[in-house]
Amino acid sequence: MDNDIQKRDFAQTLARGLNCLEKLAETDAPATCTEVARAMDVSRAAARRILLTLESLGYVKEERGLYASTPKVLSLGRGVLHRTNVWTAASSVVMRLADELNEPCSISVLEGLDILFVSRDATRRIYTSRLGVGDRLPAHCSASGKMLLASLPFNELDQRLGGITLRKQGPASITDVDILKSKLGEARQADFATAVDEMENGTISIAVPLRERSGRVIAAMSVASHRDRMAPGELEERILPPLRRSAREVQDILRDYQDRNWAVL
């Protein structure tokens, strides 16, 4: 689309409303109008108008001057996830592997510098917070995220990592971009990635890529555990073979779905 047309048709008010919902989703607790304005880099008056509009539509609630998103926000993504039923179909493989290993298993896609869970066994848990479909984690300190970042073209990877600050999550989180790129090169070569003590102390995980028919990586499948239950060395020795087997099953589902409805992938 022509850039002039894009600029003319760009709805700034809508963009700000969506940005406001994103900022509220990123906070661990309700935020004041001033905090929202600061996060959005707009005036307090502009933030207040947006918050009041979202509140009237039922996407935001206010209590004693604090604003938080409501469960109605989930409806915005639920339809897409259900309509893209390739991930629903793949969930049977995820659950079967989780039962076989008695460890959490998931499928994630890359969104910016986060991973987004599109399929996940929600019955098992290793992180402080219980995670499910639609939740996010920083890509740089998760096995799935590192696998997905490693699969990007070099120029796109440089763009995404250019000028950013990598937040420390766990004691072994990689916060240096050059070191991260080196680790991503290793993951690209090995065709799997691991994370040990990077998201939280004691957490370990391993991930492999999921490729569409053309060979493009569109998601990652992972298994996670904790040092209390498994030694990090077991990830490659014991977990990687069944993970790769299950990933091939998911890829067959992806490619079959692609043959019938390629536009959704």
C-alpha positions in Angstrom: 0.0 0.0 0.0 1.2 3.5 -0.9 2.7 5.3 2.1 0.6 8.5 1.4 -2.6 6.4 1.5 -1.4 4.7 4.7 -0.8 8.1 6.3 -4.2 9.5 5.1 -6.2 6.5 6.3 -4.3 6.0 9.6 -6.7 6.3 12.5 -4.6 7.8 15.4 -7.4 7.6 17.9 -7.9 3.9 17.3 -4.2 3.4 17.5 -4.0 5.2 20.8 -6.9 3.1 22.2 -5.2 -0.1 21.3 -1.9 1.1 22.7 -3.7 2.0 26.0 -5.0 -1.6 26.2 -1.5 -2.9 25.5 0.1 -0.8 28.2 -2.6 -1.9 30.8 -1.9 -5.5 29.8 1.8 -5.0 30.5 1.3 -3.8 34.1 1.2 -6.2 37.0 -1.3 -3.9 38.9 -3.9 -1.3 38.1 -2.4 2.0 37.0 -3.3 5.7 37.6 -4.2 7.9 34.7 -0.9 9.7 35.0 1.0 6.4 34.8 -0.9 5.4 31.7 -0.2 8.7 30.1 3.5 8.4 30.9 3.6 4.8 29.4 1.8 6.0 26.3 3.8 9.2 26.0 0.6 11.4 25.7 -0.9 14.1 27.9 -2.9 13.2 31.0 -6.0 14.7 29.4 -5.6 12.5 26.3 -5.0 9.4 28.4 -8.1 10.2 30.5 -10.3 10.5 27.4 -9.0 7.2 26.1 -9.5 5.4 29.4 -13.1 6.8 29.8 -14.0 5.6 26.3 -12.6 2.2 27.0 -14.4 2.1 30.3 -17.7 3.0 28.6 -17.2 0.1 26.2 -16.4 -2.3 29.0 -12.7 -3.0 28.3 -11.4 -1.0 31.3 -12.7 -0.6 34.8 -11.9 2.2 37.3 -11.8 2.0 41.0 -10.5 4.8 43.3 -8.6 6.4 40.5 -6.9 3.1 39.4 -7.5 1.6 35.9 -7.3 -2.0 34.8 -8.4 -4.0 31.8 -11.4 -6.3 32.2 -11.9 -9.9 31.0 -13.7 -8.5 28.0 -10.3 -7.7 26.4 -9.8 -11.5 26.0 -12.7 -11.5 23.5 -10.5 -9.5 21.1 -8.1 -12.4 20.7 -10.3 -15.4 21.5 -12.0 -15.4 18.2 -8.8 -15.3 16.3 -7.3 -18.2 18.3 -10.4 -20.3 17.8 -10.7 -19.4 14.1 -7.1 -20.4 13.6 -8.0 -23.9 14.7 -4.6 -25.3 13.5 -3.4 -24.6 17.1 -6.5 -26.3 18.5 -5.7 -29.3 16.4 -2.1 -29.2 17.5 -3.1 -29.1 21.2 -3.7 -32.8 21.2 -0.1 -33.4 20.5 1.0 -30.9 23.1 -1.2 -32.6 25.8 0.0 -36.1 24.8 3.7 -35.0 25.1 3.0 -33.3 28.4 1.4 -36.5 29.7 4.2 -38.6 28.5 6.9 -36.5 30.1 4.8 -35.2 33.0 6.2 -31.7 32.3 4.7 -28.5 30.8 4.6 -28.4 27.1 3.7 -25.5 24.8 3.7 -23.9 21.3 4.6 -20.3 21.0 4.9 -17.7 18.2 7.1 -14.6 18.2 5.5 -11.2 18.6 8.0 -8.4 18.7 10.5 -9.4 21.4 8.0 -11.6 23.3 6.7 -15.1 22.8 2.9 -15.6 22.8 1.5 -19.0 23.8 -0.9 -20.3 21.2 -1.2 -23.8 22.7 -0.2 -24.9 26.2 -0.7 -27.6 28.8 -2.1 -25.6 31.7 -2.3 -28.4 34.3 1.5 -28.4 35.0 3.4 -25.4 36.3 7.1 -24.4 36.9 6.9 -20.6 36.8 5.7 -18.4 39.7 2.6 -17.3 37.6 0.4 -19.9 36.0 0.6 -19.4 32.2 -1.9 -20.2 29.5 -2.9 -19.5 25.9 -2.6 -15.8 25.2 0.1 -15.1 27.8 3.5 -13.7 27.0 7.1 -14.1 28.1 10.3 -12.2 27.1 11.8 -14.0 24.1 15.5 -13.5 25.0 15.3 -15.6 28.2 13.1 -18.4 27.1 14.0 -21.5 25.0 11.1 -20.9 22.5 12.0 -17.2 22.2 15.6 -17.9 21.5 14.7 -20.5 18.9 12.3 -18.1 17.2 14.8 -15.2 17.3 17.5 -17.6 15.9 15.2 -18.4 13.0 14.8 -14.8 11.8 16.8 -13.5 8.8 19.9 -11.7 10.0 18.8 -8.2 8.9 15.4 -8.6 10.7 17.2 -9.9 13.9 19.5 -6.9 13.8 16.5 -4.6 13.5 14.6 -6.1 16.4 17.6 -6.1 18.7 19.0 -2.7 17.7 19.2 -0.2 20.5 17.1 -2.3 23.0 17.8 -3.1 26.7 17.4 -6.7 27.6 15.8 -7.0 31.0 17.2 -9.4 33.6 14.5 -12.0 34.5 16.4 -14.9 36.2 19.9 -15.1 37.5 21.3 -16.4 34.2 19.4 -14.0 31.9 21.4 -12.8 28.9 21.4 -9.0 28.9 24.2 -8.4 26.4 22.9 -8.3 22.8 26.2 -9.5 21.4 26.2 -12.5 23.7 22.6 -13.2 22.9 23.4 -13.2 19.1 26.2 -15.7 19.7 23.8 -18.0 21.6 21.2 -17.6 18.8 23.9 -18.7 16.3 24.5 -21.8 18.3 20.7 -22.5 18.4 20.4 -22.0 14.7 23.2 -24.5 14.1 21.9 -27.1 16.5 18.2 -26.5 15.5 17.2 -26.4 19.2 17.5 -23.9 22.0 17.7 -24.2 25.8 17.3 -21.8 28.7 18.6 -22.6 32.2 17.9 -20.2 35.1 17.1 -17.5 32.6 13.4 -16.9 33.2 13.4 -17.7 36.9 15.8 -19.4 39.3 15.6 -23.2 38.8 13.6 -23.1 35.6 14.9 -25.1 32.6 13.4 -25.5 29.1 14.2 -26.7 25.6 12.5 -25.8 22.3 12.6 -26.8 18.6 11.3 -25.0 15.6 8.0 -25.7 13.8 8.2 -25.1 10.0 5.6 -24.6 7.4 5.9 -26.4 4.0 8.3 -23.8 2.6 10.7 -24.3 5.5 9.9 -21.0 7.2 9.8 -21.2 11.0 6.4 -20.0 12.2 6.4 -21.3 15.8 8.4 -23.2 18.4 7.4 -26.2 20.5 9.0 -26.5 24.0 9.1 -28.5 27.1 9.9 -26.9 30.5 10.9 -28.3 33.9 12.6 -27.3 37.1 15.9 -28.3 38.6 14.0 -29.9 41.5 12.7 -32.5 39.0 15.3 -32.7 36.3 19.0 -31.9 35.7 19.7 -29.5 32.8 21.7 -32.2 31.0 18.6 -34.3 30.7 16.9 -31.7 28.4 19.0 -32.7 25.4 19.5 -36.4 26.4 16.0 -37.3 27.5 13.6 -34.6 26.4 14.9 -33.6 22.9 14.1 -36.9 21.1 10.4 -37.1 22.0 10.1 -33.3 21.6 11.4 -33.5 18.0 9.1 -36.5 17.3 6.0 -34.5 18.6 7.2 -31.4 16.6 7.1 -33.5 13.4 3.5 -34.4 14.2 2.6 -30.8 14.7 4.3 -29.9 11.5 2.2 -32.4 9.6 -0.9 -30.8 11.1 0.4 -27.3 10.1 1.2 -28.3 6.6 -2.1 -30.1 6.1 -3.9 -27.0 7.3 -1.7 -24.8 5.1 -2.8 -26.9 2.1 -6.4 -26.2 2.9 -6.2 -22.6 4.4 -2.8 -21.2 3.8 -3.7 -17.6 4.6 -4.0 -18.1 8.3 -0.4 -19.3 8.8 
